[in-house]
């Protein structure tokens, strides 16, 4: 969706930038501005400045930030349009949006009202006292309860929420669609949740999309009741607490992944505020991708019982496939994180993360070996198969280490295992594309100007990566480079496809989605070998404005060098003295400019 300039200006002007930034940065007034620690880098002295006059929130050290929209975009790691839409909704500014998106606006509004009602009821009703006592009994403070927006679904009447939303103008169709009420056979309506402590579930834009309710009735066999899947809530596509943990994920540079709500709360109480949860279900590929957007390192801290261990073993391949650096927290005594916190307290809980972390291969090998008789041929086969599956995503060095370990444990030579090395490779069905790739020559990049220093190729590639990481920079870089500032023809082709094709219908860059736009096998190889690895390496790297300017200046220097060499060739063939003089003067200017810029770049 293309947002008109005047609407963008209205969003920027009307947004209270101090209120917007405050949840992520503790601000202190300094003169006209506010100062705090930067949420985008490890800031030791306050360098993040917020100006209400200029509508800017920017770090004076790393340069990150901007107007309210770009700040929200970067802190939430969403597209510019998604950020603008989120802020516009808060300001009740209408945007021209797609029909599909507009259908869900009323559901989001109903869920938002419901969340406010539950929170109010918890702190302002007689029933709320029982619920608060339950939360206080779990060592939660009012601050923590409010941070997690925990509420209470009333027990009285059974339709309190329905009546409230009805009075606010919401139609039954919207309430049903949002998963907030149900309909009886006689046509009357009742609340989905009653007498339950409620945990709101937010999407990555911090919008409430559903609830999980924990019963306060000891006789209720359904301990937790969740919102059913709806138009706005897909359980496998969201992570509990993610929207509130983004700042701490950025600062800590890793994510802690739990199973349940109270596990996340236990981590939060221990000052580990970068924790999220899958809400008791198996990790999905969409959730793994969501984590990858926020950080490239993750600690899987599931329950220590058999179910939790099995869930960890299933999660590891998904996370490794996304290129994440994975560690596993092995909690002693088969406890879950919340139980361990209750049993041993904050200090011991924090120590877990220093003493009981394993890499995923060490964890998997240990678990698969546990309980087996490795003198029994059947157990040996089971063990070999499990280790084989585990090592599919390991690099060569790790595979060699575990081959030696496996040979020692089952009493065979490493050589005999090495012969069966293929067993440790991914088993995928061979496609026509695989056959084509087999018949192709080994990948080799095509240099466009191989005589030029490699730093120009590196700058060109990095600018392409900037465009992929942030669509907002794409027009500027494309305009600056065009079709003349080119080192490698493949980089030019990828940049053209990205800007002219992919970004015409997509706001956010996704590797697999972009590959669909590449029709040439060689170009696919270039993208996989030259770009994807760099993208993964720079997942958490933040390009500053000065970095982009330096890269563009490097490419401008390239043009001067190319022109300088061209003049040298022309001077060899030009006989007219006047033309020779003009070329010589231009050559001298270019040489001086090139030399001065080289000194600056050193």
C-alpha positions in Angstrom: 0.0 0.0 0.0 1.3 3.4 -0.9 0.7 5.9 1.9 0.3 9.6 0.7 3.0 12.0 1.9 0.5 14.2 3.8 -0.7 11.2 5.8 2.8 10.2 6.7 3.5 13.8 7.9 0.2 13.7 9.9 1.3 10.4 11.7 4.8 11.9 12.4 3.4 15.2 13.8 0.6 13.7 15.9 2.6 10.8 17.5 3.8 11.6 21.0 7.4 10.5 20.4 8.3 10.5 24.1 5.4 8.2 24.8 6.4 6.0 21.8 10.0 5.6 22.9 9.5 5.4 26.7 8.6 1.6 26.8 11.9 0.8 25.2 14.2 3.5 26.7 14.2 5.0 30.2 14.3 8.8 29.3 15.5 11.7 31.4 14.8 15.3 30.4 17.9 17.3 29.4 17.0 20.8 28.4 14.6 20.7 25.5 15.3 17.0 24.7 15.1 13.7 26.5 18.1 11.3 26.8 18.5 7.6 27.5 20.5 4.5 26.7 20.3 3.5 23.0 18.0 0.4 22.4 19.9 -0.5 19.2 23.4 -1.0 20.6 25.2 -1.7 23.9 25.1 1.8 25.2 27.0 2.6 28.4 26.3 6.3 28.6 23.1 7.9 27.4 23.4 8.7 23.7 19.8 8.3 22.5 18.2 11.7 22.1 14.5 12.3 21.7 13.2 15.7 20.4 9.5 16.6 20.7 10.2 19.7 18.7 11.8 17.9 15.7 9.7 14.6 16.1 13.0 12.7 16.2 14.4 9.8 18.3 18.0 9.2 17.3 21.2 7.8 18.7 24.1 10.2 18.5 26.6 7.3 18.7 25.4 4.7 16.3 23.0 6.9 14.2 20.0 4.5 14.5 16.5 5.9 14.9 14.6 8.6 13.1 11.0 9.9 13.0 8.3 8.0 14.9 7.6 5.7 11.9 11.2 4.7 11.3 11.8 4.3 15.0 8.9 2.0 15.4 9.9 0.2 12.2 13.4 -0.5 13.5 12.5 -1.3 17.1 9.8 -3.8 15.9 11.8 -5.0 12.9 8.8 -4.5 10.6 8.3 -2.8 7.2 7.8 1.0 6.9 4.1 0.5 5.9 3.5 -1.9 8.8 4.9 0.7 11.2 2.9 3.5 9.7 -0.2 1.4 9.9 0.3 0.5 13.5 0.9 4.2 14.5 -2.1 5.3 12.4 -4.3 2.9 14.2 -3.3 4.3 17.6 -4.1 7.8 16.3 -7.4 6.8 14.6 -6.0 8.0 11.3 -7.6 6.2 8.4 -5.4 4.7 5.8 -6.3 3.3 2.3 -5.7 -0.3 3.0 -6.3 -3.6 1.3 -9.8 -5.1 1.7 -8.4 -8.3 3.5 -6.7 -6.1 6.0 -9.7 -3.9 6.7 -11.8 -7.0 7.6 -9.6 -7.7 10.6 -9.6 -4.1 12.0 -12.8 -4.6 14.0 -11.6 -7.9 15.4 -8.4 -6.2 16.6 -10.4 -3.4 18.2 -12.7 -5.9 20.0 -9.6 -7.8 21.3 -8.0 -4.5 22.4 -11.2 -3.6 24.3 -11.4 -7.0 25.8 -7.8 -6.9 27.1 -8.5 -3.5 28.7 -11.6 -4.9 30.4 -9.9 -8.0 31.8 -7.0 -5.9 33.2 -9.4 -3.4 34.8 -11.6 -6.2 36.3 -8.5 -7.8 37.9 -7.6 -4.7 39.9 -11.1 -3.3 40.5 -13.4 -6.1 41.5 -14.1 -8.3 44.4 -13.3 -11.4 42.3 -10.1 -9.8 41.3 -8.8 -10.1 44.8 -8.8 -13.9 44.6 -7.0 -13.8 41.2 -4.4 -11.3 42.5 -3.8 -13.5 45.5 -3.1 -16.4 43.1 -0.6 -14.2 41.2 1.0 -12.9 44.4 1.3 -16.5 45.5 3.4 -17.1 42.4 5.7 -14.3 43.5 4.5 -11.7 41.0 4.5 -8.0 41.7 2.0 -5.5 40.4 4.6 -4.1 38.0 5.1 -7.6 36.5 1.4 -8.2 36.3 0.9 -5.0 34.4 3.9 -5.6 32.2 2.4 -8.9 31.0 -1.1 -7.2 30.9 -2.5 -10.1 32.9 -6.3 -9.8 33.6 -9.3 -11.6 34.8 -12.3 -12.9 32.9 -15.3 -12.5 35.2 -17.2 -15.5 36.6 -20.4 -13.6 37.2 -23.3 -13.9 34.7 -21.2 -15.6 32.1 -21.8 -12.9 29.5 -20.2 -9.8 31.0 -17.7 -9.4 28.2 -20.4 -9.9 25.6 -22.6 -7.2 27.2 -19.7 -4.8 27.4 -18.6 -5.2 23.7 -22.3 -5.0 22.6 -22.6 -1.7 24.5 -19.5 -0.4 22.7 -21.1 -1.1 19.3 -19.4 -4.4 18.3 -21.5 -6.8 16.4 -21.8 -10.5 17.4 -20.2 -11.5 14.1 -17.0 -9.6 15.0 -17.0 -11.1 18.6 -17.4 -14.6 17.2 -14.8 -14.0 14.5 -12.3 -12.8 17.2 -12.9 -15.9 19.3 -14.3 -14.0 22.3 -17.8 -15.4 22.6 -19.8 -18.5 21.7 -23.4 -19.1 20.7 -25.8 -21.5 22.3 -28.3 -23.6 20.4 -31.1 -21.2 21.5 -29.3 -18.3 19.7 -28.0 -16.6 22.9 -24.4 -15.7 23.4 -21.9 -16.3 26.3 -18.3 -15.4 27.0 -15.6 -17.9 25.9 -13.7 -17.4 29.1 -15.0 -17.1 32.7 -13.3 -17.2 36.1 -9.9 -17.3 34.4 -6.7 -15.4 34.8 -6.0 -14.1 31.3 -2.8 -13.8 29.4 -3.1 -11.7 26.2 -1.2 -12.9 23.2 0.3 -10.2 20.9 1.6 -10.3 17.4 4.9 -8.8 16.4 3.2 -5.5 15.9 2.1 -5.6 19.6 -1.6 -6.0 18.6 -3.7 -8.4 20.8 -4.7 -11.4 18.7 -5.9 -13.8 21.3 -5.9 -15.0 24.9 -5.0 -17.9 27.1 -7.0 -18.3 30.3 -5.8 -20.2 33.4 -8.7 -21.4 35.5 -9.1 -20.4 39.1 -11.6 -23.3 39.7 -9.8 -26.3 41.2 -12.6 -28.6 39.9 -12.2 -27.4 36.3 -10.5 -30.1 34.3 -9.5 -27.7 31.6 -6.5 -25.9 33.2 -5.8 -23.6 30.3 -8.3 -22.5 27.7 -7.1 -20.7 24.5 -8.7 -18.6 21.9 -9.5 -20.8 18.9 -7.7 -20.0 15.6 -9.3 -17.0 14.1 -8.8 -14.5 11.2 -6.2 -12.7 13.4 -4.8 -15.5 15.6 -2.8 -18.4 14.2 -1.0 -20.0 17.1 1.8 -21.3 15.1 2.6 -17.9 13.7 3.1 -15.9 17.0 5.3 -16.2 20.0 4.2 -15.1 23.5 5.9 -12.0 24.8 7.9 -11.4 21.6 6.6 -7.8 21.0 7.6 -6.8 24.6 11.0 -8.6 24.5 12.3 -7.0 21.2 14.4 -4.3 22.9 16.0 -6.9 25.3 16.6 -9.3 22.5 18.4 -6.6 20.6 20.6 -5.7 23.6 21.3 -9.3 24.6 21.7 -10.5 21.0 19.8 -13.7 21.7 16.4 -15.2 22.4 15.4 -17.5 25.2 12.7 -19.9 24.0 10.3 -21.4 26.5 7.1 -23.5 26.3 4.8 -21.7 28.7 3.7 -18.4 30.0 5.0 -18.8 33.6 8.3 -19.9 32.2 8.7 -16.6 30.5 7.6 -14.8 33.7 10.2 -16.8 35.7 12.9 -15.5 33.3 11.5 -12.0 33.5 11.6 -12.1 37.3 15.3 -13.1 37.0 16.0 -10.1 34.7 16.2 -12.3 31.6 13.7 -10.2 29.7 14.5 -11.6 26.3 12.3 -14.7 26.8 9.4 -15.8 24.5 7.2 -19.0 24.5 5.5 -21.3 22.0 2.5 -21.6 24.4 2.7 -25.3 24.9 2.8 -26.4 21.3 5.5 -27.6 19.0 7.7 -25.0 17.4 6.7 -24.2 13.8 8.8 -23.1 10.8 7.0 -19.7 10.9 7.9 -19.2 14.5 11.6 -20.2 13.7 11.6 -17.6 11.0 10.1 -15.0 13.4 13.0 -15.7 15.8 15.5 -15.4 13.0 14.2 -11.9 12.2 15.0 -10.8 15.7 18.3 -12.5 16.4 20.7 -15.2 15.0 21.3 -16.8 18.4 18.8 -18.8 20.5 18.7 -20.7 23.8 16.0 -23.4 23.9 14.9 -23.7 27.5 12.0 -26.1 27.4 10.8 -28.3 30.3 13.2 -30.9 31.7 10.7 -33.7 31.5 10.4 -36.3 28.8 7.8 -34.3 26.8 10.0 -31.2 27.0 13.1 -33.1 25.9 11.3 -34.6 22.9 10.0 -31.1 22.0 13.5 -29.8 22.1 14.8 -32.5 19.8 12.0 -31.6 17.3 12.8 -27.9 17.6 16.5 -28.1 17.0 16.4 -29.1 13.3 13.9 -26.3 12.5 16.1 -23.7 14.2 19.3 -25.0 12.5 17.6 -24.9 9.1 17.1 -21.2 9.6 20.8 -20.7 10.2 20.4 -20.0 13.9 23.2 -20.5 16.5 21.4 -22.9 18.9 22.1 -23.7 22.5 20.0 -25.9 24.8 19.4 -25.4 28.5 19.2 -28.7 30.3 17.2 -28.1 33.5 18.1 -30.6 36.3 15.6 -32.9 38.1 13.2 -32.9 35.1 11.8 -29.5 36.2 10.3 -26.8 34.0 11.8 -23.2 34.3 9.0 -21.9 36.4 9.2 -24.9 38.9 13.0 -24.5 39.1 12.6 -20.8 39.9 10.0 -21.5 42.6 12.2 -24.3 44.1 15.6 -22.6 44.0 15.0 -18.9 43.6 16.3 -16.1 41.3 20.1 -16.5 41.9 20.1 -20.3 41.1 17.9 -19.7 38.1 20.3 -17.2 36.7 23.2 -19.7 37.3 21.4 -22.2 35.1 22.3 -20.2 32.0 26.0 -20.3 32.9 26.3 -24.0 34.0 23.8 -26.1 32.1 24.0 -24.9 28.5 24.9 -27.4 25.8 25.3 -27.1 22.0 22.5 -28.9 20.1 24.7 -31.8 19.0 26.1 -32.5 22.5 22.5 -32.4 23.9 21.1 -34.6 21.1 23.9 -37.2 21.3 23.6 -37.4 25.1 19.8 -37.8 25.0 19.8 -40.4 22.1 22.4 -42.5 23.9 20.6 -42.4 27.2 19.0 -45.7 28.2 20.4 -47.7 25.3 22.4 -50.9 25.5 25.2 -50.4 23.0 26.1 -54.0 23.0 22.7 -54.8 21.5 22.6 -54.6 17.7 19.0 -53.2 17.6 19.9 -50.4 20.0 23.1 -49.7 18.0 21.0 -49.3 14.8 18.5 -47.0 16.6 21.4 -44.9 18.0 23.2 -44.7 14.6 20.0 -43.5 12.9 19.2 -40.9 15.5 22.8 -39.6 15.4 22.7 -39.5 11.6 19.5 -37.4 11.6 21.0 -35.1 14.3 24.2 -34.4 12.3 22.5 -33.5 9.0 22.9 -29.8 10.0 26.4 -30.1 11.5 29.5 -28.8 9.7 32.4 -31.0 8.7 34.4 -30.5 11.9 31.4 -31.3 14.2 30.6 -34.4 12.1 34.1 -35.7 12.4 34.1 -35.2 16.2 30.9 -37.2 16.6 32.0 -39.9 14.2 35.0 -40.5 16.5 32.7 -40.4 19.5 30.2 -42.8 17.8 33.0 -45.2 16.8 34.2 -45.3 20.4 30.8 -45.8 21.8 29.6 -48.6 19.5 33.1 -50.3 19.2 33.7 -49.9 15.4 36.5 -48.1 13.6 36.1 -44.5 12.4 37.1 -45.7 8.9 34.1 -48.0 8.7 31.8 -45.1 9.7 33.5 -42.8 7.3 32.6 -45.2 4.4 29.0 -44.7 5.4 29.4 -40.9 5.4 26.5 -40.5 3.0 24.2 -41.6 5.9 25.0 -38.3 7.5 23.8 -36.2 4.5 20.2 -34.8 4.1 18.0 -37.3 2.3 15.9 -35.4 -0.2 14.1 -36.5 -3.3 16.1 -35.6 -6.4 14.4 -33.1 -8.6 14.9 -31.9 -12.1 16.7 -28.9 -10.7 19.1 -31.2 -8.7 19.9 -33.1 -11.9 20.5 -29.9 -13.8 22.8 -28.6 -11.0 24.8 -31.9 -11.1 25.5 -31.4 -14.8 26.6 -27.7 -14.3 30.2 -26.6 -13.9 31.2 -25.7 -10.3 30.0 -22.2 -9.3 32.3 -19.4 -10.3 31.4 -15.7 -10.0 31.7 -13.6 -13.2 33.9 -10.6 -12.7 32.6 -7.6 -14.6 35.8 -5.6 -14.1 38.3 -8.1 -12.7 41.1 -5.5 -12.9 39.5 -3.3 -10.3 40.3 -3.7 -6.6 38.1 -6.2 -4.7 36.8 -3.5 -2.3 34.6 -2.2 -5.1 33.0 -5.6 -5.5 32.5 -5.8 -1.7 30.9 -2.3 -1.6 28.6 -3.2 -4.5 27.5 -6.4 -2.7 27.0 -4.7 0.7 24.8 -2.1 -1.0 22.7 -4.9 -2.4 22.4 -6.4 1.1 21.4 -3.0 2.5 18.6 -2.9 -0.1 17.5 -6.3 0.9 17.5 -5.5 4.7 15.6 -2.3 4.3 13.3 -1.5 1.4 13.4 2.2 2.4 17.0 2.6 1.2 16.3 0.8 -2.2 15.2 3.8 -4.3 18.2 5.9 -3.1 20.8 3.2 -3.8 19.2 2.3 -7.1 19.2 5.9 -8.2 22.8 6.4 -7.1 24.2 3.3 -8.8 22.0 3.0 -11.9 23.5 0.8 -14.6 26.9 2.6 -14.8 28.4 2.1 -11.3 28.8 -1.6 -11.8 31.6 -4.0 -10.8 29.9 -7.4 -11.3 27.1 -8.0 -13.9 25.5 -10.6 -11.6 25.1 -8.0 -8.8 23.5 -5.6 -11.3 21.0 -8.3 -12.4 20.1 -9.2 -8.8 19.7 -5.5 -7.9 17.5 -4.9 -10.9 15.3 -7.9 -10.1 15.1 -6.8 -6.5 14.1 -3.2 -7.2 12.1 -3.5 -10.4 10.3 -6.8 -9.8 10.4 -8.0 -6.2 9.8 -4.7 -4.3 6.9 -3.8 -6.6 4.7 -6.4 -4.8 6.7 -7.1 -1.5 7.5 -4.8 1.4 9.8 -7.2 3.3 12.7 -9.2 1.9 12.4 -13.0 2.3 15.1 -15.3 0.9 12.8 -18.0 -0.4 10.3 -15.6 -1.8 13.0 -13.7 -3.7 14.4 -16.9 -5.2 11.1 -17.4 -7.0 11.9 -14.3 -9.0 15.3 -15.7 -10.2 14.7 -17.7 -13.4 18.4 -18.2 -14.4 20.2 -21.1 -12.7 23.5 -19.3 -12.7 21.9 -16.3 -10.9 20.4 -18.6 -8.3 23.9 -20.0 -7.7 25.3 -16.5 -7.3 22.5 -15.5 -4.9 23.0 -18.6 -2.8 26.8 -18.4 -2.7 27.5 -14.7 -2.7 24.5 -13.2 -0.9 22.7 -15.6 1.4 25.7 -16.2 3.5 26.4 -12.5 3.9 22.7 -11.9 4.8 22.9 -14.5 7.5 26.2 -13.1 8.8 24.6 -9.6 8.9 21.3 -10.5 10.4 21.9 -8.5 13.6 24.3 -6.0 12.0 22.8 -2.5 11.8 23.9 -0.4 8.8 24.3 3.2 9.9 23.7 6.2 7.6 27.5 6.8 7.5 28.1 3.2 6.4 25.8 3.7 3.4 27.4 7.0 2.5 30.8 5.4 2.7 29.7 2.6 0.4 28.2 5.0 -2.1 31.3 7.2 -2.1 33.4 4.0 -2.8 31.2 3.3 -5.8 31.6 7.0 -7.0 35.4 6.5 -6.6 35.0 3.5 -8.9 33.5 5.7 -11.6 36.3 8.2 -11.4 38.9 5.4 -11.7 37.1 4.0 -14.7 36.9 7.4 -16.3 40.6 8.0 -15.5 41.6 4.8 -17.3 39.4 5.7 -20.2 41.1 9.1 -20.6 44.5 7.4 -20.6 43.4 5.2 -23.5 41.9 8.2 -25.4 45.1 10.2 -25.0 46.9 7.5 -26.9 44.8 8.0 -30.0 43.9 11.7 -29.9 46.1 13.9 -32.1 44.4 17.3 -31.8 46.3 19.5 -29.2 43.2 21.3 -27.8 41.4 18.0 -27.1 44.6 16.6 -25.6 44.8 19.6 -23.3 41.2 19.2 -22.1 41.6 15.5 -21.5 44.9 16.1 -19.6 43.2 18.7 -17.4 40.3 16.3 -16.7 42.9 13.5 -16.0 44.7 15.7 -13.5 41.5 16.6 -11.6 40.4 13.0 -11.5 43.9 11.9 -10.3 43.9 14.5 -7.5 40.3 13.5 -6.4 41.1 9.8 -6.5 44.3 10.2 -4.4 42.6 12.4 -1.8 39.6 10.0 -1.5 41.9 7.0 -1.2 43.7 8.7 1.8 40.3 9.3 3.5 39.3 5.7 2.9 42.5 4.3 4.4 
